Amino acid sequence: MMGTGTTGHGPNSLWHARDGHDTTGRLLRAATGSGARLIAEAATLVQGWAVLADPIAGAVYSAPAAAAADGVHAAAAPHDHPYSVQLPAAGAVLVLAPAPTTPAEHTGHVAATTAALLEVRGQRAAELRGEQMRLHTTLLRLLLAGHADAVVDALGGAYTHVTVYRLTGEDTPAAHQVLWRAVRPTLAPHADACTLLGRLDGELVVAEVHRGSDDGRILRLVSRLCERHGLLAGMAGPLPLAEMSTAYCDAAAARHSATPAHRIVPADAIGAPRLAPLLPAAPYARWAAAVLRPLDPAQQHLLLVWLRTGSKPSAAEALGLSAGTVRARIREAARLLDADLEDATVRAHLLLALRAPAPADSAADSDADSGSDAAADAASGSGSGSGSGSGEAALRNAGEARLEALPAGILDTGAVRAWAGGLVDGLEPRLRIALTCWLRHHARTAPAATELHVHRTTLTTWLHQCADHLAQNLADATVRAEIHLALRITRCGPDAPADLPRRGGRTYRRA
């Protein structure tokens, strides 16, 4: 991958063996210092600039610093820089741009020697990398076990927050090595941030420990890594170091929403983000606080992870628990909430409750809204579009909030109806009925197809058509919860399988 360097003219361009010996000695001495010194010495020897460019990290070393962008571009498109020299070196590309008067032989010797020394430095670093990676993995496990103070003491910095990334894919081992070279993690004390990398249970975990501010460098590296190696990632944070386990679980939940089109998903981008901001803040927050009062924060977090990931096994994987433990804790939460958590509407309401703002956030509007809520409760006999009349009656008579019914009128606003109509309007009747049935069965195709009396392949085709029409990712559990509520808000009939239009034939036969 060597370009054609320029050739000097006249007697001053002659290059001798003695020059090569002196050049090699200078490069060797620089290599004993650091990679940056080696690149700087190479730039001096060719009287131009030198850059070590990594496909993920960009410019690893650059001399001068202003040449970094040119070096990265030359490594990516060597034909656009015919007068530079490019050589592979230590998993990256060494780019030299000599002065016009520098002999080509001299430039080639500098390039070859520098690349060889970079390889030696890389091999030495690889010998030490195993122990360093094991140390990083140990520190990650200590953070997850709640020993944040011990980790901070070991790192020697006043770190307070952490941002967590969890990556999965077939090429995870190679991605680990590439990201390690790109990040060049160190445990230097008193640094502004420290990045911990480790492979836990077959996935790549990245924890950036910092002082509350995230400069986005690791996010950019992880994004490029995901694109290049076909990985899916979830991101959570920044959160206080004491909440490392929460960030770890949230990152796994967010990863379940990642797709090849959106390979990295932040945790705060999921969880009914479009509907919740449209709801009246004060009654919404009061209802959510009342509904969730029987649960402690750990139980609420477990339910949130379960609803985000869409299944108990996936939640168990994200939380690091057994599937049996997760099932038992969900049953206990259902008992405390006195609700049927197998009902799709109840789950959608629960997700709204878990993502609601704190009551204090809407305290300014509470007095104004309380009177209107009372009037609405007295005047409304049917409640919102997502709760039954009997559920609302029970809520009013018992004086307590329930998951089966939202506060009266909370979904009966112009903004909410416009959102719901914009999301699901235009669906053909067969698609709307099939989608409603499939969502009621918690995205299980076989039982939904049985109730609809259609073949599973037919239902799968219809669901693909629904996804295309809605422009939504139906694999995302939180998206499905929003669509379920939107269908209930906009329905004009029961959307029952018995109303499915039939064309005759085996695929559409009635039972």
N, C-alpha and C positions, 0 to 999 in steps of 0.2 A: 504494500500500500504506500510505496514511496513515490512522491511526486518528482518532477524534474527540477532540480535546483539550478540556479543561474551559474554560469561559468565566467570567471574573470578573464580579462584580456591583458596581454603583455607580460613582461617578465615578472611583475609583482604578483601575478596570480599563481606562480609555482608553489606547490605544496610538497614538503619533504617529510621523510620518516621521523626526523627529529621533532618536527612540529607535532606529528601524531603522538609521539611519546610525551611531550609536554602537555598536550591537550588531555590525554588520558590521565595523567597525574593530577591535573587541576580538577577534573571531573570526579576522580576517586576521592580527593580530599573533601570536595563539596558533598559527595554522597554520604560521607561519614557523619555529616551534620544533620541534614534533613532533606526531604524531598523538595521543599521549596528552595533551599540553597542550590540543589543540583539543577533545577530548572533555571534558576537565575544565572548560574555559571554557564549553562548551555546557551542562554540568550546572549551573554557577553561574548562568548567565543565565536558565535556566528554574526556578531555585530547587528543583531536584529531582535526578534522577540521569540519566546518559547512558551508553549502552553501544554499542560497535560489535561486533556479533555475526557470526561467520563460521560457516557450516554445518559446516565440518570442524574448525576450531580452537577453536570455542566463542567465548568473549569475547576479542576482540583488545585492546580498550581498555575500561576501565570506571572511572567516577567516580561515587561512591566504589567501592572494590574490592568491597565487600560486595554491590553491586547486580549483579554479573556474572551470577549464576544467574538472577535475575529478568529481566535483559535477554535472555539466551539463550532463556528460556522464552517471553518476549513475542514474539521474532522468529519462533519456531517456531509459536506459537499466538496470533496477534494478537487473535482474538476473546475470549480469556480476559483480555485487558488492554485494555479499551475506552477507558481514559483515558490511554493512552500513544500516542505517535506513532512510526510506523515508516516509514522511507524506504530504498530501495536506495542503497548507496554503496560504490563501489570493490570490487564483487564480494561485499560483505557487506551487513548490514542495520544501519542506524542506528536506535536505539531511544531515545526521550526520554520521560521520565516527569516532567511539570511539577508544580509545587505547585498546589493548588487555586485559589490566588489569582492565578496567572499567566495573563494574557490569552491566549486562543487564537491571536489574530493574532501576538502576540509569539512564542509557541511555534512556530507554523508558520514564521515568518521565521527563527528560530534553526535549526530543523530543515533548511530548504531551503538556507540558507547553509552550514551545517556539511557537509551532504551534498555540495554543490558543491565545497567546499574539499577534502573527502576524495577526490573524483574527480580533482581537479587533482593532489593529492599522489600518487594512484595512477598517473596518466599519467606523471608525472615518474619514479616508481619503475620503471614499465614501460620507459621509455627507457633506464634504466641496467641493467635486468634482463638484457638480452642479453649484455652484457659480463660481468656477474657469473656468469651461467649458464655461459658459456664458461670462465671461471676455475675454477668448480667442476668442470667436466668434465675440465679439464687436471689438477687436483689428484687426481681419482679415477684417471685414467690413470697418474699418477706412483705412486700407492699400489699399483696393480696391477702396475706394473713393478718394484716392490721398493724404491722410493726413499722409504721411510717417514720417514727422518731429514730429508730435504729438505722434505717436506710439513709435518712438525712445526715445523721452523724457520720456514717460511712462515706457519704459523698462529700461532706465537708462544706456544704453550701446552705444558705438560708432559704431553702426551697419550701414553697407553701402549696403549690397546685400541681396538677398532673393532667395531661391530655393523652388519651389512650386510643390506639388503633389496633384492630384485630383483622388480620388478613388470612384468607384461605384460597386455595387453588392447587392445581396439580404441580405447579412449578415453584412451590413455596421454598424448598431448600435452596435452589439457585437464587431466588429472590432475596433470601436472607443474606447470602454472601454479597450480592450486588448492593443491597441497601447498607450493609455494614461498611463496604468500601466508600459508598457515597456519603454516609453520615460521618464516618471517621469518629466513632464515639470515644470519648475520653471521660475519665472520672476525675478530672482536674478540679481541685477545690475552688470555691468562690467564683465559679463560672456563672453566667446569667441563666444557663439552662444545661441540663444533662439528659441525654437520650439513652434509654435502656432498650436493648433489643434481645429478644429471646423467642425460642420456639416452645410453646406449651401445648401439649396434647395435639400435636400435629399442625398447629396454626402458628403464624408469625404474629407476635405481640410487640408493639412499639409503645413505649411509655415515655413521653417527654415531660420531665420534671422541671418546673420553672418557678418563677416568683409571681405568678398571677397573670403575666402577659405572654401571649403566644405569637411569635413573629410570623408564623405561617410557613417557615422553611421546611419543616418536617412534613407538613401537609402537601406541599408541592412535590417533594421527593416521593412520598407515598402514592400520590396521584400518578406520577410518571411511571412508577414501578408497577402499579396495577395495570396501566395501559400496555406496558411492554411485556409483562409476564402473564396477562390474562387473569389477574386476581380480583377477588371481590373483598371489599373492606367496609368496616363500620368504624365510626369515630365518635368519641364521647369526651366532653370537657370543653374548657378547663373546669375542673372540680377540685375542691380541697383535697389534699393528700389523704386525709382521713377517710375520704369517700372513694378510695381507689377501687374497692370491690364493686361499688355501684357503677362507676365509670366503666369497669371491665364488663359487667353484665349489659349495660346500655350499648356498648360498642358491638357486642354480639347480636343484640336485638336489632340494631340498625343495619348490621350486615345482612340480615335476612331480607331487607328491602333493596339491597344492591342488585343491579342487573348489568349485563354487558354494555348497555347504553349509559348507565350511571354506576360506575364501578365503586365509588366511595360515597357513603351516605352518612351524614352527621346525625347523631341521635336526636337532636332538637328539630330535625326536619321531618320526623315521623310522629304519629300519635294524634290523628285527627287535627292537623294544623289548619285546614281550610274552614271547617265548620265552626270550631270553638271560638275564634275571634268574632264571629257574626252574632253570637248569642248575647242577650242582655246580661251585662256583667254581674250586677248585684244578685238577681234571683238565681242565676246560674251558679255563682260561687257559693251562695248560701245552701242551695240544694246539694251541691257536691260535698260540702263540708258535713252536712247532716247525714248524707248517705254513708260517707266513709268513716264516720265517728267510731264505729265498733272496731275498726282495723288499726293496728299499729303501723308505723312507717315500713317495717320489713315486710309485712303482709301486703301493703299497698304496692311496694316495689315488685314483689313476686307476681302479683296480678298484672301489673303494667308490662313486665317482661313477657308474661304468658300471652297477653293480648297483642303485643307487638309482633311476637314471633309466630303466633297463629296455632301453635300446638304445644302440648305438654312435653313431648320429647325434646323439641327445640328449646323450650324454656329451661328444661333440665340441663341441657348442654350449655346454654348461656350462663346459667347460675352456678354451674359446677355441682349440681345435686343429682341424685338418682331420680328417675322418672317416677318411681313409687312415692318418694318424698314429696315431689311437686304435686302429684295427684292428691295426696293426703292433705297438704296445706291448702290446696284449692278447695277441697271439700270442707275444710274447717272455715275458710273464708266465706263460702256459700252459706254455711250455717249461721255465722255471725251476721251476715248481710240479710239473712232470711230471703234469699233470692235463688232462682233457678239459673245458674250460670251456664246451663246447656242451651238456653234460649238465645237466639242470635240478637234479638232486640235488647235483651238485658245486657249482653256483652257489649253491644255498641254504646249503650247508656253508661256502662261501667267505664269504658274507655274515655268517654267524655268527662265523667266525674274525676278520673285520675289525672286528666290533663287540664282540669279547671284551674283558674287563678286562685290564689289565696283569698279568703273573704276580705282581708284587710286591703287588698288591691282595689276592691270595688266599694269600699266603705263610703266614699264620697257620694255615691249614687244610691246607697241603700235606703235612706229615708224617702227619697223621691219615688223609688221603685216599690217600696213596701205597700203604699196605698194602692197603687195600680195593680200589684199582684193580688191583693186581697179582693179588689173589685173584680178582677178577672176570674179568681177562684169562685166568687159568688155567682158570677154571670155565666161562666162556662159550664156546660154539662158534659162536654166530650173531651176536653183537654187538648193536648197537642196532637200533631199528626203522627207522632211515634208512640203514644201511649193510649191504651184503651180507656173507654169511659169509666169502667168499673175500677181501673187502677187509679184514675184521678179521684173518683169518689172516695176510695179507701184512703187516699192521701189526705183529702180534706177532712174526712170524718175522724180519722185516727190522729190527725195533727202531726204526722211524721212523714219524712221523705222516704221514698222507696225507689228502687232501681227500675221497677216495671213501668213507671210513669215519670216523665219530666214535668217540671212546674207548668201550670196552665199557660198557654200562649207563648212559651219560650221558643217554639219552632214556628209559630204562626206569625212571622214578621215578613215584611217585604224582602229584606236582605236575604233571609234564610230561604224563602221560596224561590227567589231569583237564583240563588246558588244551586239549589236542588234541581230546578228546571234546566239550568245551563249544563248540569252534569249528566242527567239521564233522559231529557226530552229527546224525542226523535227515534227512540228504540222501537223497533217493530214489536207488535204484541207478542209474537212467539219468543223473541229474544228477551223481552221484559219479563215474561212469565218464567222462562227457563232460568234467567239470572236470579230472580227472586227466590225460586225454589232452591237453586244451588247455594245461595248465600244462607238460606234457612238451614241447610244441611252442613253449614260450616265448611264450604268449598270441597265437599266430598262428592265426587262425580257419580259413583255407583249408586248410592241411595237416591240421589236427585234424579238420575235417569230412570230408576225404577218407579218413582212416584210420577214422573212425567210420562211414563210409558213410551220412552224413546230409547234408541240404542245409545250406548255410552259414546261411541264415535260421533254420532249426530250431536249429542250435547256438547262434546268437546269442540266440534266445529262451530256451534253456536256461540260458545264462550269466547272463542277466538274472534268471532265477529263482534261480540260485545266489547271486547278489549280494544279492537280497532276503532269502533264507533265512539267509545268513551275516551279513547286516548289515555287509558289508565292501566297501571300494572296490577292485574288481578291476583298476582302472586303475593302482593303485599297485604298482610292481614288488616292493617289500619285503613288502607284504601278500601278494602271490602266492607269494613264497618261503616265508612262514610257513604258508600254506595247503597248499602242496606237502608240507612236512614233516609237518603235522598229518594229511594223508591217508595218508602212509606209516606214521605211528605207529599209526593206528587201523585200518588195512586188515586184513580177514580173508581176502581172496582177492587175485587178481592185479589186479583193477579193469581188466581188459583190454577193448578194444573188441569182441572176439569174444563177451563176456558181456553186451553191451548188450541189454536186453529189446527184442524186435521185435513190432510190431503189424501188420506187413504194409503194403502200399501203397508208393508210389514213394519217399516220404520215408525209409522205414526198410528199404529193400531191401538184401539182402546182396550183396556183390560176386560 
